[in-house]
Each structure stands twice: as structure tokens, then as C-alpha cells.
């Protein structure tokens, strides 16, 4: 069991000294993933563009210091990353223009906002949800092995599996049918019906009338990472439902 946990952690996060271009997440608290060039990115507390004298002499070339981390600080907009750098914080939506990392969120006016920005928070959860929380806005679940399934237009929950119909483990006063439609898609699944991607930073792009996929970005035309048998043009139209 411990080995499985370690393996999962290594796959999800990058340790100090490693290349974080693939995970975009750092194991050390307070570190974020910064890009050096197209061949390397590393976990650092901060990054100043240019030459870093702590690099080995043979690798002392400029850093772009572009932030490619999948986590946001508490004073940054997290609507795209949907993940938070500070432990115990999760991404909550204010409106269509802003979301922020908070330990908790109550819908309404937040008096700690600057007066000129003191408008209504919806507090929809955009980060991973627990099994008792609504995951309809994030499509992500905290616990491994669970997916976000829709019950109705008002609720979705994290479950290992889902059979359409009434679920007897629901409280009696909420024992109404589940549709069991998946709320989000993996990179290997067609996202044309969900319009939402499980991987933070990915968005749903249309290929053609038969397929859409979750990608970080999309340039219209054939995609080199497609299987040779399916290397036909992508329209790259952004799908949001």
C-alpha cells in the first residue's frame, strides 16, 4: 500500500532537482514549476529571468521563468489552474471573471475584498471535491478511483461507479434518480458531451463532428500526437457546455 501511495505521488508531483514540464506540480511546499527553455523546467520558490549562477557551468543558459505550475497562490486567479499552492486552500469561483484560493467560501459579499471589488461570490467549487461535495463545476474528485457523475441539474457526486436510477444510499429526502452522466473527461475520452476536462489546465477542443479531446492548447490542422490512422485535421473549436 505504501509503495502505491509513493508511486502515485511521484507520478503527480516533481521532486526538487527534477524536470517538472510534465507534472507541472512540485512536491516541496511553496515551490512552483518555472520554465527554463523548451527542454527543461524546475521547481523553485521564485524565479528571475536570465542566467542563474547556481546552475552548473555547462548548463548556465538563460531562464525564461515562465510559470507553468498547475497551482495558484491565494492572491491569484485560479479559474484556469483550479488548484491551489497553499495547503488547505481550494479554488472557489466568484464570477465569470475571477476565482480565488480560499480555505472556505460562503456565497455573498466578502467584506475582506477591496471596496471597489466587493461584489457577489457564487463560491462554486472548482477544485477537487470530496465524496460528500458537489463536483458539478470542477469534474474532479479528491479520492483516487472516483469519477464525478451527474445526478441532475443541481448536483453531481464523486463515486467509484454509477448506475442510473434511484440510489438507496442517498438520504430519504434526496432519493431522486441519478442520470449518471460523467461530468468531465480524461485526455483519452471524447469530451464533446461534457465540455469539461479532468486535468487542470486542459480544455475541450473539437476535432470534427465525431470527436473532441482535452488538450492544453490546440492549433487547427492535423495533430502529430494523433494515431497515424486518425491523423485528420482538428478544427480546434473550444467547447464549453
N, C-alpha and C positions, 0 to 999 in steps of 0.2 A: 504493500500500500504506500509506504513512504517513497519507494522508487517511482511509483506512478505520479505522486504529487510533485516530486523533484523534476521528473521528465516534463510534466505539464507546465511547471514554472519556467524551465529553461526554454521551452518552445514559445512561451508567451512573452517573456522578458529577456533582455540582453544584460549580461553581467558587465562590470567595468572592464574595459580593455577590449571588448568585442565590437563587432560591426553591427549596428542596430538598424540598418536600412530595411531589413525585412520585418522585424518585430515592431519597430518604432516605439518601443516601450522599454524602460530601464528598471532594473531590479533595485538599484540603490535609491532610497527615498530622496527626493529633491533633485534628482538628475533627470535630464531630458535629452532626447536624441537630436543632435545637430549634425548637419551635413558638411563634410569637408569638400568632396567633389563627387563625381559620378561613380567613383569606386569605393568610397568609404564614408561612414558616418559613425559617430561615437557618442556615448553617454557622458554628459558634463553638467555641472551645476549652472554654468553660464558659458557664453562663447562670444569672442570678439573676432570679427572678420580679419583675416590676414594670416601672417606667419605665427605659429605657436612654437615658442622656443623650447617647450617641454617635449615636442616631438623628437624622435630620433633624427640625427642629422641627415640621414639618407631619405627621410620622408618629410623634410621640413619645407613643404609647399603650402600655398595659401588655403585657408579655410573660408568657405562661403558663409558658414554659420547659419544657414537656412534651418529654421526649426521644423523638423519633420516628426516630432513626437505626436503620439496619439492622445496625449493628455493635456489638459488646460489648467492654468493657475486659477485661483479663485477670483481674480480681477479681470479675467479674460473671457471672451465669448466662447462657449463650449458647444454651440449648436452643431458644428461640424465634427469635432472630435468625439463628443458625447461621453468623454471620460475625464476624470479629474486627477490632478497631480497630488493634492493633499489628501492624506488618509482620512477616511470617514466622510469625505465630500462626494456628492454626486451631482450630475448635471440636471438642472431644472429650467424649464422654459419660462421666460417672461412673456414674450410675444413673438411675432414673426421675425423680429429684428434682433433679438437678444436672448441668450440663455447663460446661466452662470452656475458655478460650482458652489454648492451650499451643503451644510450638514443636514438641514431640513428646510422645508418650504411650505408656507401657508398661503393659499390663494388670497389675493387682495393687494392693497397698498403696503409697501415695505418702507417704514419710516427711516431705515438706515440708508436708503437710496438718496443721492443728491436731490435737492428740491426740484431741480429742473427735469429730473428723470423719474419723479415719483408718480409712476403710472402703474396700472394693474398688472400683477403677476398671475399667470394661469397655473404655474407650478407643475405642469406636466413633466413627468419623469422621462428624461432622455437617456439616462444611463441604464446599466443592467438592473433588472428588477428581481426581487426575491419571489419565492413561490406564492406569497400572500399579497403581492402588489400587482397593480395593473401594468402590463407590459405593452399596451397597445400603441404607445408613442415611441418606444425605443426598439421593440422587437428583440431585445436581448435579455438573457437570464443570467443571474449570478452563478447558479449551480450547474456544473458540467452535466451533460446528458439531458438537459431540459431544453425545450423549444417553446417559443411564445405562440400559443394558439388562441384564436379569437372565439369568444363566447357569443357576443352580439356587438352592436354598435357602441355600447357603453363600457365593455370590459373584455380584457384578454388576460390569460394567465399562463404561467410557466409550468409545463407538465412534461413528463417523460414520454407520454403518448396521449392521444385524444380520440375518443370515439364520439361522433356526432350524436346528440340527444341529451337527455337529462342525466346529470351526474349526481348520484345519490350521496357523494361525499360533500356536496355543496350544502350550506346551511339551508334548512327547510324553506325559509322565506326568500331564498335566492335560487331555488331549484327550478330553473328555466333552461330550455335547450341550449346546448353549445353547437355552434356551426363547425368548430374545429379547423377552420381555415388557418394556415400558417400566416403569421403577421409579417415575417421577414424572410429573406432568402440568403443562403450561403453563396459563395462565389461560384459553386458548381451547379446552382439551381437557376431556373428561369424566374426572373423577378418581375415579369410583366404584370402579374396579378397582385403582387404585394406592394411593389414600388418602394420597398424598404430593404436595406441590407443589414445583415447581422454584424459585419465587420465595420468598426468605426472608421470613418474616412472614406468608405466606399459609397457610391451612389449607383442607382439603377439606370443603365443606358440601353436603349433599344438597338437591336441589330436589324431585325426585319419584322414582318408581321407574325413570325413564328417564335421569336426568341428575344429575350433581353437579359443582360447579365450585370452583375455587381462588379464595378471597377473603380479604381481611384480616379482615373481620367479616361477620356475616350476621344480618339481622333477619327473622324469619318474615313471609311475605307476598310480594306482587309486588315485584320489584326494578326501579327506574326505568332502570337501565342495560341491562336485557334488551331485545332487539329487540321492537318492538310486537307482532309475530306470535307471540311466545313469552312474553309478559308474564303468566305464570300464577304462582301462589303457590309460594314456597320453604318447605320445612319447616325448613331450616337445621340439620338434624341433623348433628353433627360426625362425619365418617367417618375412622376410623383403622384401618389393617389391620396 
